[in-house]
Amino acid sequence: MKRNAVVLAVVLLGIMILIDTHATAVAQLNQPKDVRYTVTEVGVLPGYESSYLPILGSINNGGFVAGYSYNGPLDGSSIDFYLTSRAFIGDHRGVVTLLPTPNGYAGANAFGLNDRNQVFGMANKLDDNGNLLVSPVVWDQHGNPTLPENLPDTPYYDVNAMNNRGDLVGEAYPPPDYPSLPVYWHQGRIAQLPLPDGAVMGWANAINDLGVIAGTVDYGNAPPTDTGEYHMYAWIPRGDHYVGVDLGANPGSEVWPQAINNLGQIAGGTWDGDSLRAFVWTFGSMKDLGALSGGSASWAWSINIRGQVVGQSDDAAVVWQDDTFIDLNDVVPSGTPILTVASGINDAGQIAVNWWPESTTVGFILTPVARHSD
């Protein structure tokens, strides 16, 4: 649940700064543009006010997106929010299709999808005592939901990523102390990922098609000498089990991988309790991606096979490519709403983004425009 707090802080970063920048939005919309993307609005399910494209792999290589529609504010602390949300899959035209909620559950949220249009997310309901129960769910390419195996007596999970083999990664929070335990699901069966000696918790945040998992481990009050509490960590498949590899720490900061591509490059963010910074890790070297001019914070959410990275810098959705930092608001047609968070990028460079008008959200798909030299 620690990771949820960090993610919420990053998302709220863009929303809070939007309040300060709202007055300049009209002027920005009317500025001349170097248009590099077309913009397609993602629809909303009937009877709902908002659609949201989550930050967990929300666009695949076919240009399909996954997300959920909801009413009221985007409030992850509200039980009613989980019970009334509805999951969808959307195509490249922005047309959304309802994904059925599993039998016995009240609501569902879709978090992402793979290239086979298998969608992953969570299904939500109340137990007999009125407590929220959350279970991972996978919808197949026909939209049929399946509930993967859960740990006994564990009421809450996070599910963070799925690869093209259908393997899932995330966390389980077993009672009585509810520590974060990194887990993976293979063919619907759950297993805990090993923690290194001395670690007290772990998070499995991303998985590529080779089965390599990227995440974070927490060493508590006794980290290895001359390192920080939170280390970036990888789990490598070896036959029918995983072995762990410590990828190191950024002393004084927490390190949170968010995505891993099939070359093993990792994108994410660091947090020192005060500032947020996007990074890319490549073959043992971590690079700080910086922030937009005049900005102070950034975070990376997704990386594709070409090494293009998307995320946010202060109040803007951004893409990093070829050592260049691009504010996506500068390269979309005039009249496009202010884009605040880029949540996913596929190998063709299509980007899933969100916009926060007042207390609602709207999702968009950005598609690169063919550029011809004179």
C-alpha positions as CSV (number, residue, x, y, z in Angstrom):
1,M,0.0,0.0,0.0
2,K,3.1,2.2,0.3
3,R,3.4,2.2,-3.5
4,N,-0.2,3.4,-3.8
5,A,0.6,6.4,-1.6
6,V,3.5,7.3,-3.9
7,V,1.5,6.9,-7.1
8,L,-1.4,9.0,-5.6
9,A,1.1,11.7,-4.7
10,V,2.4,11.8,-8.3
11,V,-1.0,11.9,-9.9
12,L,-2.3,14.6,-7.5
13,L,0.8,16.6,-8.5
14,G,-0.6,17.2,-11.9
15,I,-4.1,18.0,-10.6
16,M,-2.9,20.5,-8.0
17,I,-0.7,22.4,-10.4
18,L,-3.6,22.5,-12.9
19,I,-5.4,24.7,-10.4
20,D,-2.6,27.2,-10.8
21,T,-2.3,27.0,-14.5
22,H,-6.1,26.9,-15.4
23,A,-6.0,30.7,-16.1
24,T,-3.4,30.3,-18.8
25,A,-5.0,27.3,-20.5
26,V,-6.8,29.3,-23.2
27,A,-3.6,31.1,-24.2
28,Q,-1.7,27.8,-24.5
29,L,-4.4,26.3,-26.6
30,N,-4.2,29.2,-29.1
31,Q,-0.4,29.1,-29.5
32,P,1.0,28.0,-32.9
33,K,1.7,24.2,-32.9
34,D,4.3,21.9,-34.4
35,V,1.7,19.2,-34.7
36,R,3.2,15.7,-34.4
37,Y,0.1,13.8,-33.2
38,T,-3.5,13.4,-34.0
39,V,-5.8,13.3,-30.9
40,T,-8.7,10.9,-30.4
41,E,-11.0,11.2,-27.4
42,V,-11.8,8.0,-25.6
43,G,-15.5,7.6,-25.0
44,V,-17.5,7.1,-21.8
45,L,-19.7,4.2,-20.9
46,P,-23.5,5.1,-21.0
47,G,-24.6,6.5,-17.7
48,Y,-21.2,7.6,-16.6
49,E,-19.4,11.0,-16.4
50,S,-15.7,10.1,-16.8
51,S,-13.3,7.7,-18.4
52,Y,-9.8,7.1,-17.1
53,L,-6.8,5.4,-18.7
54,P,-4.8,4.0,-15.8
55,I,-1.0,4.2,-15.5
56,L,-0.4,0.5,-15.7
57,G,-0.1,-0.3,-19.4
58,S,-3.3,1.2,-20.8
59,I,-2.5,1.0,-24.6
60,N,-1.3,-2.0,-26.6
61,N,0.4,-2.4,-30.0
62,G,-2.9,-2.6,-31.7
63,G,-3.9,0.8,-30.5
64,F,-6.5,-0.6,-28.1
65,V,-6.9,1.0,-24.6
66,A,-8.3,-0.3,-21.3
67,G,-9.7,1.7,-18.5
68,Y,-12.8,2.4,-16.5
69,S,-15.8,4.8,-16.4
70,Y,-17.0,6.3,-13.1
71,N,-19.2,9.1,-11.6
72,G,-18.1,11.7,-9.2
73,P,-14.4,12.5,-8.3
74,L,-11.6,10.1,-9.0
75,D,-11.3,9.0,-5.4
76,G,-9.3,5.9,-4.5
77,S,-10.2,6.3,-0.8
78,S,-14.0,5.9,-1.5
79,I,-15.5,2.5,-1.2
80,D,-18.4,3.7,-3.4
81,F,-16.0,4.5,-6.1
82,Y,-14.8,0.9,-6.3
83,L,-18.3,-0.5,-6.1
84,T,-19.7,1.7,-9.0
85,S,-16.8,1.8,-11.5
86,R,-17.2,-0.2,-14.7
87,A,-14.3,-1.5,-16.8
88,F,-14.0,-1.1,-20.6
89,I,-11.8,-1.8,-23.6
90,G,-11.6,0.9,-26.3
91,D,-10.4,0.8,-29.9
92,H,-8.3,3.2,-31.9
93,R,-11.4,5.3,-32.7
94,G,-12.1,5.8,-29.0
95,V,-15.2,3.6,-29.0
96,V,-15.5,1.8,-25.7
97,T,-17.1,-1.5,-24.9
98,L,-18.2,-2.6,-21.4
99,L,-16.4,-5.5,-19.8
100,P,-18.7,-7.5,-17.7
101,T,-18.3,-7.4,-13.9
102,P,-17.6,-11.0,-12.5
103,N,-20.6,-12.7,-10.9
104,G,-21.0,-11.7,-7.2
105,Y,-19.0,-8.5,-7.6
106,A,-20.4,-5.0,-7.6
107,G,-17.8,-3.0,-9.6
108,A,-14.6,-3.4,-11.6
109,N,-11.6,-1.4,-12.9
110,A,-9.5,-2.3,-15.9
111,F,-5.9,-1.3,-15.5
112,G,-4.2,-2.4,-18.8
113,L,-4.1,-4.9,-21.6
114,N,-1.7,-6.9,-23.7
115,D,-1.4,-7.4,-27.4
116,R,-3.9,-10.3,-27.4
117,N,-6.5,-7.9,-26.0
118,Q,-6.5,-9.7,-22.7
119,V,-7.4,-7.0,-20.1
120,F,-6.4,-7.1,-16.4
121,G,-7.8,-5.2,-13.5
122,M,-9.6,-5.7,-10.2
123,A,-13.1,-6.7,-9.2
124,N,-14.6,-5.2,-6.1
125,K,-17.3,-6.1,-3.6
126,L,-18.2,-5.9,0.1
127,D,-17.8,-8.8,2.5
128,D,-20.4,-9.7,5.1
129,N,-19.0,-7.1,7.5
130,G,-19.1,-4.3,5.0
131,N,-15.3,-4.3,4.3
132,L,-14.0,-3.9,0.7
133,L,-12.7,-7.0,-1.0
134,V,-10.6,-6.7,-4.1
135,S,-9.6,-9.5,-6.4
136,P,-7.5,-9.5,-9.6
137,V,-9.5,-10.2,-12.7
138,V,-8.6,-11.0,-16.3
139,W,-10.9,-10.6,-19.2
140,D,-10.1,-12.7,-22.3
141,Q,-10.1,-11.4,-25.8
142,H,-13.9,-12.1,-26.0
143,G,-14.5,-10.1,-22.8
144,N,-15.1,-13.1,-20.5
145,P,-13.9,-12.5,-16.9
146,T,-11.8,-14.9,-14.9
147,L,-10.6,-14.6,-11.3
148,P,-7.1,-15.8,-10.9
149,E,-6.2,-17.8,-7.7
150,N,-5.8,-15.7,-4.5
151,L,-3.9,-16.4,-1.3
152,P,-6.1,-17.8,1.5
153,D,-7.8,-15.2,3.7
154,T,-6.1,-12.2,1.9
155,P,-8.7,-9.5,1.3
156,Y,-6.7,-7.0,-0.8
157,Y,-4.4,-7.0,-3.8
158,D,-2.7,-4.7,-6.3
159,V,-2.3,-6.0,-9.8
160,N,0.1,-3.9,-11.8
161,A,1.1,-5.4,-15.1
162,M,0.5,-8.2,-17.6
163,N,2.7,-9.5,-20.4
164,N,1.7,-11.0,-23.7
165,R,1.8,-14.5,-22.2
166,G,-0.9,-13.5,-19.8
167,D,1.3,-13.5,-16.7
168,L,0.4,-11.0,-14.0
169,V,2.4,-9.3,-11.3
170,G,1.4,-7.3,-8.2
171,E,1.2,-7.4,-4.5
172,A,-0.8,-9.3,-1.8
173,Y,-1.5,-7.8,1.6
174,P,-2.1,-10.7,4.0
175,P,-3.4,-10.2,7.6
176,P,-2.8,-9.6,10.4
177,D,-0.1,-6.9,9.6
178,Y,-0.9,-6.5,5.9
179,P,2.7,-6.3,4.6
180,S,3.2,-5.8,0.9
181,L,4.3,-9.1,-0.6
182,P,5.4,-9.3,-4.3
183,V,3.5,-11.9,-6.2
184,Y,3.0,-13.2,-9.7
185,W,0.3,-15.2,-11.4
186,H,1.2,-17.8,-14.1
187,Q,-1.7,-19.6,-15.8
188,G,-4.0,-18.3,-13.1
189,R,-1.9,-19.7,-10.2
190,I,-0.4,-17.3,-7.7
191,A,3.1,-17.5,-6.1
192,Q,5.1,-15.2,-3.9
193,L,8.3,-13.8,-5.3
194,P,11.3,-14.2,-3.1
195,L,12.6,-11.3,-1.0
196,P,16.3,-10.9,-0.3
197,D,17.6,-11.5,3.2
198,G,16.7,-8.5,5.4
199,A,14.0,-7.2,3.2
200,V,10.6,-6.6,4.9
201,M,8.4,-5.9,2.0
202,G,8.4,-5.8,-1.8
203,W,6.4,-4.6,-4.8
204,A,6.3,-6.2,-8.3
205,N,5.5,-3.4,-10.7
206,A,6.2,-4.5,-14.2
207,I,6.8,-7.6,-16.3
208,N,8.1,-8.0,-19.9
209,D,7.5,-10.8,-22.4
210,L,10.6,-12.7,-21.3
211,G,9.1,-12.9,-17.8
212,V,11.6,-10.5,-16.2
213,I,9.9,-8.6,-13.4
214,A,10.9,-5.1,-12.1
215,G,10.0,-3.8,-8.7
216,T,11.1,-2.4,-5.4
217,V,12.2,-4.0,-2.1
218,D,12.1,-2.3,1.3
219,Y,15.0,-3.2,3.7
220,G,13.3,-1.3,6.6
221,N,15.7,0.0,9.2
222,A,18.6,-2.2,8.3
223,P,19.5,-1.7,4.6
224,P,22.8,-3.0,3.2
225,T,25.8,-0.8,4.2
226,D,26.0,2.6,2.5
227,T,22.7,2.2,0.7
228,G,19.1,3.4,1.1
229,E,16.1,1.6,2.4
230,Y,14.4,1.2,-0.9
231,H,16.2,-0.7,-3.7
232,M,15.2,-1.3,-7.3
233,Y,14.9,-5.1,-7.8
234,A,14.5,-7.6,-10.6
235,W,13.2,-11.1,-10.5
236,I,14.6,-13.4,-13.3
237,P,12.8,-16.6,-14.3
238,R,14.8,-19.8,-13.9
239,G,12.8,-22.8,-14.9
240,D,9.7,-23.0,-12.7
241,H,10.9,-20.4,-10.2
242,Y,12.3,-16.9,-9.9
243,V,15.6,-15.6,-8.6
244,G,16.1,-12.1,-7.4
245,V,18.7,-9.5,-8.4
246,D,19.3,-6.3,-6.5
247,L,19.7,-3.5,-9.0
248,G,20.8,-1.0,-6.3
249,A,19.6,2.0,-4.5
250,N,19.6,5.8,-4.8
251,P,20.7,6.8,-1.3
252,G,18.2,9.1,0.3
253,S,15.5,8.3,-2.2
254,E,12.9,5.7,-2.9
255,V,13.2,4.0,-6.3
256,W,10.0,2.9,-8.0
257,P,10.2,1.2,-11.4
258,Q,6.9,1.5,-13.4
259,A,7.6,-0.3,-16.7
260,I,10.1,-2.6,-18.3
261,N,10.5,-3.3,-22.1
262,N,11.7,-6.4,-23.8
263,L,15.2,-5.1,-23.9
264,G,15.3,-4.9,-20.1
265,Q,15.2,-1.1,-20.0
266,I,13.3,0.2,-16.9
267,A,11.5,3.5,-16.5
268,G,10.1,4.9,-13.3
269,G,10.7,7.6,-10.7
270,T,12.6,8.4,-7.5
271,W,11.2,10.2,-4.5
272,D,13.3,11.7,-1.7
273,G,10.3,12.8,0.4
274,D,10.4,16.2,-1.3
275,S,11.0,15.9,-5.0
276,L,10.0,13.5,-7.7
277,R,12.3,12.6,-10.6
278,A,11.8,10.4,-13.7
279,F,14.5,8.0,-14.6
280,V,15.5,5.3,-17.2
281,W,17.7,2.4,-16.2
282,T,19.7,0.7,-19.0
283,F,22.1,-2.1,-18.4
284,G,23.2,-1.0,-14.9
285,S,23.1,2.8,-15.5
286,M,20.4,5.0,-14.2
287,K,19.7,8.3,-16.0
288,D,17.8,11.2,-14.4
289,L,15.4,12.4,-17.2
290,G,15.1,15.9,-15.6
291,A,12.0,18.1,-15.8
292,L,10.5,20.6,-18.2
293,S,12.1,24.1,-18.2
294,G,10.9,25.9,-15.1
295,G,9.5,22.7,-13.6
296,S,10.7,20.8,-10.6
297,A,9.1,17.3,-10.7
298,S,8.7,14.5,-13.2
299,W,7.7,10.8,-13.3
300,A,7.9,8.1,-16.0
301,W,5.1,5.7,-16.4
302,S,5.8,3.7,-19.6
303,I,8.6,2.8,-22.0
304,N,8.4,1.1,-25.4
305,I,10.8,-1.1,-27.4
306,R,12.4,2.0,-29.0
307,G,13.2,3.5,-25.6
308,Q,10.6,6.2,-25.8
309,V,9.4,7.1,-22.4
310,V,6.1,8.9,-21.4
311,G,5.0,10.4,-18.1
312,Q,4.5,13.8,-16.6
313,S,6.5,16.8,-15.6
314,D,4.7,19.1,-13.2
315,D,1.4,19.9,-14.9
316,A,2.2,18.4,-18.4
317,A,2.1,15.1,-20.1
318,V,5.5,14.5,-21.7
319,V,7.5,12.1,-23.8
320,W,11.3,11.6,-23.7
321,Q,12.9,10.4,-26.9
322,D,16.5,10.7,-28.3
323,D,17.5,12.7,-25.2
324,T,14.8,15.3,-26.0
325,F,12.1,16.3,-23.5
326,I,8.8,17.1,-25.3
327,D,5.7,18.7,-23.7
328,L,2.9,16.9,-25.5
329,N,0.8,20.0,-25.3
330,D,3.2,21.7,-27.7
331,V,2.8,19.0,-30.4
332,V,-1.0,18.4,-30.6
333,P,-3.5,20.4,-32.6
334,S,-4.7,23.8,-31.3
335,G,-7.9,23.3,-29.3
336,T,-6.7,20.1,-27.6
337,P,-7.4,20.3,-23.8
338,I,-4.4,20.5,-21.5
339,L,-2.9,17.0,-21.3
340,T,-1.6,16.3,-17.8
341,V,-0.5,12.7,-17.6
342,A,0.8,10.3,-20.3
343,S,0.1,6.9,-19.0
344,G,1.2,4.5,-21.7
345,I,3.1,4.3,-25.0
346,N,3.1,1.4,-27.5
347,D,5.9,0.4,-29.9
348,A,4.4,2.5,-32.7
349,G,4.6,5.6,-30.5
350,Q,0.8,5.9,-29.8
351,I,0.3,7.4,-26.4
352,A,-2.5,7.1,-23.9
353,V,-3.1,10.4,-22.0
354,N,-5.6,11.9,-19.5
355,W,-7.1,15.3,-19.0
356,W,-8.6,16.6,-15.8
357,P,-11.4,19.1,-16.4
358,E,-12.7,20.1,-12.9
359,S,-13.5,16.9,-11.0
360,T,-13.8,14.6,-14.0
361,T,-11.3,12.9,-16.3
362,V,-11.2,12.3,-20.0
363,G,-8.9,9.9,-21.9
364,F,-7.2,10.5,-25.2
365,I,-5.2,8.5,-27.7
366,L,-2.3,10.4,-29.5
367,T,-1.2,8.9,-32.8
368,P,2.0,10.1,-34.4
369,V,1.6,12.0,-37.7
370,A,3.8,10.8,-40.6
371,R,6.5,13.4,-41.1
372,H,8.1,13.8,-44.5
373,S,11.3,15.6,-45.3
374,D,11.2,18.3,-48.0
